[in-house]
């Protein structure tokens, strides 16, 4: 099995997985229209890596104007099998290091303007029982899906939103 942290922590591949997590299936054309900022060749390269890692499955192939269009679906069993306690520490570290690298690249550039770019960091402890927390997660998921799935305007720019949930250990 491929190292899921290496496969999934790529921002383009993560966006593909997120799109397929909100729908049962999609073609490269569907995904391309949802991610117009990604070049077609780049999208195909990342789709192939996800198929090779068994994160995506080709569920059908359709003939369209002489070409073969693949229909992709998320392979949730592969994702579930990689979601183990043994992998959690390494995955968390990889996730945090990717965030650090993103911020380091941003602040190393000559155009860095945190106010203009609306950069913020926030850590909040919420007091909730399990039922309240489950509702909070469902509300958060609905909010993210609403903005993730909406039609993009020409003024739309990619914005990274990272969310970490962990017990408060003092």
C-alpha positions in Angstrom: 0.0 0.0 0.0 1.2 3.5 -0.8 2.1 5.9 2.0 -1.3 7.6 2.4 0.3 10.7 4.0 2.4 11.2 0.9 -0.5 10.5 -1.4 -3.2 12.6 0.3 -1.2 15.6 1.7 -0.7 16.9 -1.8 -3.1 19.9 -2.1 -4.4 19.0 -5.5 -4.9 15.3 -4.7 -6.7 16.4 -1.4 -9.0 18.6 -3.4 -9.8 15.7 -5.8 -10.6 13.5 -2.8 -12.7 16.2 -1.2 -14.8 16.6 -4.4 -15.3 12.9 -4.7 -16.2 12.7 -1.0 -19.2 14.9 -1.7 -20.5 13.0 -4.7 -20.7 9.4 -5.7 -18.7 9.7 -8.9 -17.0 12.2 -11.3 -15.1 12.3 -14.5 -11.9 14.2 -15.1 -14.0 16.8 -17.0 -16.3 17.2 -14.0 -13.4 17.7 -11.7 -11.7 20.0 -14.1 -14.8 22.3 -14.2 -14.8 22.3 -10.4 -11.1 23.2 -10.3 -10.5 25.5 -13.2 -7.2 26.7 -11.6 -5.6 23.2 -12.2 -4.2 22.5 -15.7 -5.8 19.4 -17.4 -2.5 17.6 -17.6 -1.8 18.2 -13.9 -5.2 17.0 -13.0 -4.8 13.7 -15.0 -1.4 13.1 -13.4 -2.9 13.4 -9.9 -5.9 11.3 -10.9 -3.5 8.5 -12.0 -1.5 8.7 -8.8 -4.7 8.4 -6.8 -5.8 5.4 -8.9 -2.4 3.8 -8.5 -2.6 4.2 -4.7 -6.1 2.7 -4.8 -7.6 5.8 -3.3 -9.8 6.2 -6.5 -11.4 3.4 -8.5 -12.4 3.7 -12.2 -16.0 2.5 -12.1 -16.7 2.9 -15.8 -15.4 4.1 -19.0 -17.5 6.0 -21.6 -16.8 6.7 -25.2 -17.0 10.5 -25.8 -16.1 11.8 -29.3 -13.7 9.0 -30.0 -11.9 9.3 -26.6 -12.4 7.2 -23.5 -13.7 9.1 -20.5 -13.1 7.4 -17.1 -15.6 7.8 -14.3 -13.9 7.8 -10.9 -15.2 7.0 -7.4 -13.6 7.2 -4.0 -12.4 3.9 -2.6 -13.3 4.4 1.0 -12.0 1.0 2.1 -8.5 2.1 1.2 -8.9 5.3 3.1 -10.4 3.5 6.1 -7.6 0.9 6.2 -5.0 3.7 6.3 -6.7 5.5 9.1 -5.1 3.6 11.9 -3.7 4.5 15.3 -0.2 3.5 14.1 -0.4 6.0 11.2 -2.0 8.8 13.1 1.1 10.3 14.6 3.0 10.2 11.3 0.0 11.6 9.5 -0.4 14.5 12.0 3.3 15.3 11.8 3.1 15.3 7.9 0.0 17.5 8.0 1.6 20.0 10.4 4.9 20.1 8.4 3.0 20.8 5.2 1.2 23.7 6.9 4.6 25.0 8.1 6.1 24.7 4.7 3.1 26.5 3.1 3.5 29.4 5.6 7.3 29.4 5.2 6.9 29.7 1.4 4.4 32.5 1.8 6.4 34.6 4.3 9.6 34.0 2.3 8.0 35.7 -0.7 8.4 39.4 -1.4 4.6 39.8 -1.8 3.6 38.6 1.7 0.9 40.8 3.1 -0.9 38.9 5.9 -3.5 41.7 6.4 -4.4 41.9 2.7 -4.4 38.1 2.4 -6.6 37.7 5.5 -4.2 35.3 7.2 -5.2 34.3 10.7 -4.4 31.6 13.2 -6.8 30.6 16.0 -6.9 28.0 18.7 -10.1 27.6 20.6 -11.2 25.1 23.3 -14.9 24.2 23.0 -16.7 22.6 25.9 -19.2 20.0 24.4 -20.5 16.6 25.1 -20.2 14.0 22.4 -23.7 14.7 21.0 -23.0 18.4 20.8 -19.6 17.8 19.2 -21.1 15.5 16.6 -23.6 18.2 15.7 -20.8 20.8 15.5 -18.9 18.5 13.2 -22.0 18.0 11.0 -22.6 21.8 10.9 -19.0 22.4 10.0 -19.0 19.8 7.3 -22.2 21.3 5.8 -20.7 24.8 5.8 -17.5 23.6 4.2 -19.4 21.6 1.5 -21.6 24.6 0.8 -18.5 26.8 0.0 -16.5 24.0 -1.6 -19.3 23.1 -4.0 -20.4 26.6 -5.0 -19.9 28.1 -8.4 -16.6 30.0 -8.6 -16.4 33.5 -9.8 -13.5 35.0 -11.9 -12.4 36.8 -8.7 -12.2 33.5 -6.7 -8.7 32.6 -5.4 -7.7 29.4 -3.6 -7.7 29.8 0.2 -6.3 27.1 2.5 -8.4 26.3 5.5 -6.9 23.8 7.9 -8.9 22.4 10.8 -7.5 20.1 13.5 -9.6 18.5 16.2 -7.8 17.0 19.2 -8.4 16.5 22.9 -7.2 19.4 25.1 -4.2 17.9 26.9 -2.5 20.1 29.4 
